[in-house]
Amino acid sequence: MIDRFLVRWKDSLGKPEVRSFMLARVITGALSTVFLAVMSTAAHVLLFGLSRSILLPLLYKLPFLHRILRPVSAHFLRGSWSITLFTKNLALIYRSFTLAFTTAINWEFAESVFDSQVAEPVTVAHATADAALTLVSGITSKDSYYKYFAYTELQHLASDDSAPGSTLRTAMFSDQKYSPSMWATLARETLLALGNDYQLLLRRGAPPTTVPTPAVLPPKLGVPAQVQSTPLQKQAHLKYQSFSVETVKKGEEEIKNIVSVRASEWQARLYGELTRYSPHAVVEIGSRVANWWTRERVNKVVEASLPNRKMDALAIDALCSLVCTSLTEDRYGVVQCDIPRILEALLSFLTAIEDYQSELRTRYPALSQEELDNLSPKELAEKEKIAYDVVKAGDILSEVADPLKEGIVRVVRTFGHRLAAFKFSPRTAKKLQGFVDYS
């Protein structure tokens, strides 16, 4: 459900998007909406029946509480039993279902329109006095929409082979009017954005750990010469024990662990009692629902590790294209000074993605046909779900890995033997040598 708060950015690198047929998407959305409306209506009807038959009669037996509840809830208890009341109000239940269905379908329609329209790039740089300055200013914005649109235009400018595009790039590389220059700002902001996403990928989407700042001790105050100090008695009249901050935190952690263990034991005992006295079919359905609700979705974990993958792909493609064009359009060689750190950042990002891909292959290895034949239908269905999630996770990682590989290959092919003039770290040089051999 958190995915509804994310923008479905479109692929702006010219790759064809795999989209399902419009009729199939409409039918799938309509069936999902009907299912949601049916389940919500049934849940509310069941909740009302249980409240009217069990909860309210019990609350009315409590002293003083029934006097407070009676003016606002006594009318719920009037009439026949809940089952006959249900049959007499089918028209009301149908109207409730219709209201739920129309509300959900309107939500889906509004969200679909929003997803299709908000991701459309808006080009504005050509209408300004200095298009290059506008794009560089756009990528420094803290707003993700402005930043994405600026990188979209910057990617088009970096790959533009026309004379106006070459003129704009030359003016950007030769800028001496601003401090820092436009290229310095562009390179710094792009590498900073890629570095933040690189660190997020290393943490697998987890927030950064906050390091507690050490407590600053107050300065020691000296005793003035004219004031006589009073000698303290060595024997204390009151005995007390001082606790440090670490001791208090350790005690809190122990209490939390005890509470969590007790809660787990209580949940396990409750689950055992419910399993013992419930029908087998109910237990089976409940187990499937619990497994569906709690199982780890690998593709969602990967999505949380690369939330800005569309923007990262645009930034990588634009940066590598500008580096390649700088060989003939950079008059002062300002871009060449940044090539080592640009390649080092891109290769580090690519290495992290490849390590994540290897980790997924190790955790979820592909089964042979013989192993699949020995699985039960239930186990086979679970393996298929996991395999589907792993494939989707690989596609998500490829959205950044492919532009990284293509961009590094373009830089290596453009500069060729000239890369020997740069100094790289041993790790970067070893990784880069593979691309040189491939090219």
C-alpha positions in Angstrom: 0.0 0.0 0.0 3.0 2.3 0.5 3.6 2.1 -3.2 0.6 4.4 -3.8 2.7 7.2 -2.4 5.4 6.7 -5.0 5.5 8.3 -8.5 5.6 5.9 -11.4 8.3 7.7 -13.4 8.5 6.8 -17.0 11.6 5.4 -18.7 13.2 8.4 -20.4 16.3 6.5 -21.8 14.5 5.4 -24.9 13.9 1.8 -23.8 10.5 0.3 -24.6 8.4 -0.2 -21.5 6.7 -3.6 -21.1 3.1 -2.6 -20.4 0.1 -4.8 -20.2 -2.9 -4.5 -22.6 -5.3 -1.7 -21.7 -8.3 -4.0 -21.5 -6.5 -6.4 -19.3 -5.5 -3.6 -16.9 -9.0 -2.3 -16.8 -10.5 -5.7 -16.1 -7.8 -6.4 -13.4 -8.5 -3.0 -11.7 -12.3 -3.5 -11.8 -12.0 -7.0 -10.3 -9.7 -5.8 -7.6 -12.1 -2.9 -6.8 -15.1 -5.3 -6.6 -13.1 -7.6 -4.3 -12.1 -4.7 -2.1 -15.7 -3.5 -1.9 -17.1 -6.9 -1.1 -14.6 -7.6 1.6 -15.0 -4.2 3.2 -18.8 -4.4 3.2 -18.8 -8.0 4.6 -16.3 -7.0 7.3 -18.5 -4.0 8.4 -21.7 -6.2 8.4 -19.9 -8.8 10.5 -18.5 -6.2 12.8 -22.0 -4.6 13.3 -23.6 -8.1 14.0 -21.0 -9.0 16.6 -21.2 -5.6 18.2 -25.0 -5.7 18.4 -25.2 -9.3 19.6 -22.2 -9.6 22.0 -20.3 -6.3 22.7 -23.2 -3.9 23.4 -25.1 -6.3 25.7 -21.9 -6.9 27.7 -21.2 -3.2 28.0 -24.7 -2.5 29.2 -24.2 -4.8 32.1 -21.4 -2.7 33.5 -22.4 -0.2 36.2 -22.7 3.4 35.2 -21.4 2.7 31.7 -24.8 1.8 30.3 -26.1 5.3 31.3 -23.5 6.9 29.1 -23.9 4.5 26.2 -27.7 4.3 26.1 -28.5 7.7 24.6 -26.3 7.1 21.6 -26.5 3.3 21.1 -29.8 2.0 22.5 -31.4 2.2 19.0 -29.0 -0.5 17.8 -30.5 -3.1 20.0 -34.1 -2.5 18.9 -35.7 -5.0 16.4 -35.3 -8.7 15.8 -32.2 -10.9 16.0 -29.2 -9.9 14.0 -29.7 -12.7 11.5 -33.2 -11.7 10.6 -32.2 -8.1 10.7 -29.6 -8.9 8.1 -32.2 -10.4 5.7 -34.6 -7.5 6.2 -32.0 -4.9 5.3 -30.4 -6.4 2.1 -31.3 -3.2 0.2 -29.3 -1.1 2.7 -26.3 -3.5 2.5 -26.5 -3.3 -1.3 -26.4 0.5 -1.2 -23.4 0.3 1.1 -21.6 -2.0 -1.3 -22.4 0.4 -4.2 -21.1 3.3 -2.3 -17.9 1.4 -1.4 -17.4 0.3 -5.0 -17.9 3.7 -6.6 -15.6 5.3 -4.0 -12.8 2.7 -4.7 -13.2 3.0 -8.5 -13.0 6.8 -8.3 -9.8 6.4 -6.2 -8.3 4.1 -8.8 -9.2 6.3 -11.7 -7.8 9.4 -10.0 -4.5 7.6 -9.1 -4.2 6.2 -12.7 -4.6 9.7 -14.1 -2.1 11.1 -11.6 0.4 8.4 -12.4 0.2 8.9 -16.1 0.2 12.7 -16.1 2.6 13.7 -13.3 5.4 11.6 -14.8 5.3 13.4 -18.1 8.5 15.5 -18.4 8.1 19.3 -18.6 10.7 21.1 -20.7 11.3 24.7 -19.8 15.0 25.3 -20.3 14.7 26.3 -23.9 12.4 29.2 -23.0 14.9 30.8 -20.5 17.8 33.2 -21.2 20.5 30.6 -20.2 19.3 27.1 -20.8 22.5 25.5 -19.3 22.2 27.6 -16.1 18.6 26.6 -15.8 19.3 22.9 -16.0 22.2 23.1 -13.5 20.0 25.1 -11.1 17.2 22.5 -11.5 19.4 19.5 -10.5 20.3 21.4 -7.2 16.6 21.6 -6.2 15.5 19.7 -3.1 12.1 18.9 -4.8 12.3 15.5 -6.5 9.9 16.6 -9.3 12.0 19.5 -10.4 15.2 17.4 -10.1 13.8 14.6 -12.2 12.6 17.0 -14.9 15.9 18.8 -14.9 17.8 15.6 -15.3 15.5 14.6 -18.2 16.3 17.8 -20.1 20.0 17.5 -19.2 20.0 13.9 -20.6 18.5 15.2 -23.9 21.0 18.0 -24.0 23.9 15.7 -23.4 22.9 13.4 -26.2 21.9 16.2 -28.7 24.1 16.0 -31.8 22.9 19.3 -33.3 24.9 22.5 -33.4 22.8 24.4 -30.8 23.3 21.4 -28.4 27.0 21.5 -28.9 27.1 25.2 -28.3 25.2 24.9 -25.0 27.6 22.1 -23.8 30.6 24.1 -24.8 29.3 27.2 -22.9 28.7 24.9 -19.9 32.2 23.5 -19.9 33.8 26.9 -20.5 31.8 28.8 -17.9 34.0 31.2 -15.9 31.2 33.6 -14.7 30.0 31.7 -11.7 31.9 30.3 -8.7 31.7 27.4 -8.5 31.3 26.9 -12.2 28.4 25.2 -13.8 30.3 22.0 -14.6 31.7 21.9 -11.0 28.2 22.3 -9.6 26.7 19.7 -12.0 29.4 17.1 -11.2 29.2 17.7 -7.5 25.4 17.5 -7.2 25.2 14.4 -9.5 27.9 12.5 -7.6 26.4 13.5 -4.3 23.0 12.2 -5.4 24.4 9.0 -6.7 26.5 8.7 -3.5 23.5 9.0 -1.2 21.6 6.3 -3.2 24.8 4.2 -3.2 24.9 4.4 0.6 21.2 3.6 0.8 21.8 0.5 -1.3 24.6 -0.7 1.0 22.2 -0.3 3.9 19.6 -2.3 1.9 17.1 0.6 2.3 17.5 1.0 6.1 17.8 4.5 7.5 21.3 5.7 8.5 22.4 4.8 12.0 22.8 7.9 14.2 26.0 8.0 16.2 25.3 9.5 19.7 27.3 12.7 20.2 29.6 12.6 23.2 28.5 14.6 26.2 30.4 17.8 26.7 31.7 18.2 30.2 31.4 21.6 31.8 34.7 23.4 32.3 36.3 23.1 35.7 36.1 26.3 37.7 39.0 27.3 39.8 38.5 28.4 43.4 39.3 32.1 43.9 42.3 32.9 46.1 40.3 35.0 48.6 37.7 32.3 49.3 38.6 29.7 51.8 37.6 26.2 50.8 35.8 24.0 53.3 37.4 20.6 53.8 35.1 17.7 53.0 34.7 14.7 55.3 36.0 11.5 53.9 33.3 9.4 55.4 29.9 9.8 53.7 26.8 10.1 55.8 24.5 8.8 53.0 25.3 5.8 50.8 24.0 5.8 47.3 24.8 4.1 44.0 25.2 6.1 40.8 24.0 4.8 37.5 25.6 5.7 34.2 23.6 6.3 31.0 24.9 3.0 29.6 23.5 1.1 32.6 20.0 2.7 32.2 20.0 1.9 28.5 21.0 -1.7 29.2 18.2 -2.0 31.7 15.7 -0.7 29.2 16.9 -3.2 26.5 16.6 -6.0 29.0 13.0 -5.0 29.8 12.1 -4.7 26.2 13.6 -8.2 25.5 11.6 -9.7 28.4 8.4 -8.0 27.2 8.9 -9.2 23.6 9.6 -12.8 24.8 6.5 -12.8 26.9 4.4 -11.4 24.0 5.8 -14.1 21.7 5.0 -16.8 24.2 1.4 -15.5 24.6 0.9 -15.3 20.9 2.2 -18.8 20.4 -0.1 -20.1 23.1 -3.1 -18.3 21.7 -2.3 -19.6 18.2 -2.0 -23.2 19.6 -5.4 -23.0 21.3 -7.1 -21.5 18.2 -5.5 -24.2 16.0 -6.6 -27.0 18.4 -10.3 -26.0 18.5 -10.8 -24.6 15.0 -11.8 -26.7 11.9 -9.0 -27.8 9.7 -10.3 -25.8 6.7 -10.3 -22.6 8.8 -6.8 -23.3 10.0 -5.6 -23.9 6.5 -7.1 -20.6 5.2 -5.8 -18.7 8.2 -2.3 -20.1 7.6 -2.3 -19.1 4.0 -3.5 -15.6 4.8 -0.9 -15.2 7.5 1.8 -16.4 5.2 0.7 -14.1 2.4 0.6 -11.1 4.9 4.0 -11.8 6.6 6.2 -13.3 3.9 9.2 -11.3 2.7 8.7 -9.8 -0.7 12.2 -9.6 -2.1 11.3 -7.2 -4.9 9.8 -4.7 -2.4 13.0 -4.8 -0.3 15.1 -4.1 -3.5 12.7 -1.2 -4.4 13.3 0.3 -1.0 17.0 0.0 -1.6 16.8 1.9 -4.9 13.8 4.3 -4.6 15.4 6.8 -7.0 16.5 4.4 -9.7 14.8 6.2 -12.6 16.5 9.5 -11.6 19.8 7.7 -11.0 19.6 6.2 -14.5 19.0 9.6 -16.0 21.8 11.2 -14.0 24.3 8.4 -15.0 23.4 8.6 -18.7 23.6 12.5 -18.7 26.9 12.5 -16.8 28.6 9.9 -19.0 27.3 11.6 -22.2 28.7 14.9 -21.1 32.1 13.3 -20.3 32.2 11.7 -23.7 31.4 15.0 -25.5 33.9 16.9 -23.5 36.7 15.2 -25.5 36.0 17.6 -28.4 33.9 20.4 -26.8 35.8 21.1 -23.5 38.3 23.8 -24.4 40.0 24.1 -21.0 39.9 20.4 -19.9 37.9 21.0 -16.8 35.9 17.8 -17.3 39.0 15.7 -17.7 40.1 16.6 -14.2 36.9 14.9 -12.8 37.0 11.8 -14.9 38.9 9.7 -12.2 36.4 10.4 -9.4 33.4 10.0 -11.8 34.6 6.6 -12.9 35.4 5.6 -9.4 31.9 6.5 -8.2 30.2 4.7 -11.1 32.3 1.6 -10.6 31.6 1.5 -6.9 27.9 1.8 -7.5 28.0 -1.0 -10.1 30.0 -3.2 -7.7 27.4 -2.7 -5.0 24.6 -3.7 -7.4 26.5 -6.7 -8.6 27.1 -7.8 -5.0 23.4 -7.5 -4.3 22.6 -9.6 -7.4 25.0 -12.3 -6.2 23.5 -12.2 -2.8 20.0 -12.8 -4.2 21.3 -15.7 -6.3 22.9 -17.2 -3.2 19.9 -16.8 -1.0 17.4 -18.0 -3.6 19.2 -20.4 -5.9 17.4 -21.8 -8.9 16.2 -25.4 -8.5 16.8 -28.1 -10.9 14.0 -30.0 -12.7 14.6 -33.0 -10.5 14.3 -30.9 -7.3 11.1 -29.3 -8.6 9.6 -32.7 -9.3 10.1 -33.8 -5.7 8.2 -30.8 -4.3 4.6 -30.9 -3.2 2.1 -28.7 -5.0 2.0 -26.3 -2.0 5.8 -26.1 -1.9 6.0 -25.7 -5.7 3.6 -22.7 -5.5 5.7 -21.1 -2.8 8.9 -21.6 -4.8 7.2 -20.0 -7.9 6.2 -17.0 -5.8 9.7 -16.5 -4.6 11.2 -17.0 -8.1 8.8 -14.4 -9.5 9.8 -11.9 -6.8 13.5 -12.6 -7.4 13.0 -12.0 -11.1 11.3 -8.7 -10.4 14.1 -7.8 -8.0 16.7 -8.5 -10.7 14.8 -6.2 -13.2 14.8 -3.4 -10.6 18.5 -3.7 -10.0 19.1 -3.8 -13.8 17.4 -0.4 -14.2 20.5 1.1 -12.6 23.1 -1.5 -13.5 22.5 -1.3 -17.3 22.9 2.5 -17.5 26.1 2.2 -15.4 27.6 -0.5 -17.7 26.6 1.4 -20.9 27.9 4.7 -19.6 31.3 3.3 -18.5 31.7 1.5 -21.8 31.0 4.7 -23.7 33.6 6.6 -21.7 36.2 3.8 -22.1 35.6 3.7 -25.9 35.7 7.5 -26.2 38.9 8.1 -24.3 40.6 4.7 -25.1 44.4 4.9 -24.5 44.0 8.4 -22.9 42.8 6.8 -19.7 46.3 5.7 -19.0 47.1 9.3 -18.1 44.8 9.2 -15.1 45.5 7.7 -11.7 43.1 5.2 -10.2 43.0 3.2 -7.0 43.9 -0.4 -7.4 40.3 -1.6 -6.9 39.0 0.9 -9.5 41.8 0.1 -12.0 41.1 -3.6 -11.7 37.4 -3.1 -12.3 38.0 -0.6 -15.1 40.4 -3.0 -16.8 37.6 -5.4 -17.5 35.7 -2.7 -19.4 38.9 -1.8 -21.3 39.4 -5.5 -22.3 35.7 -5.7 -23.3 35.9 -2.6 -25.4 
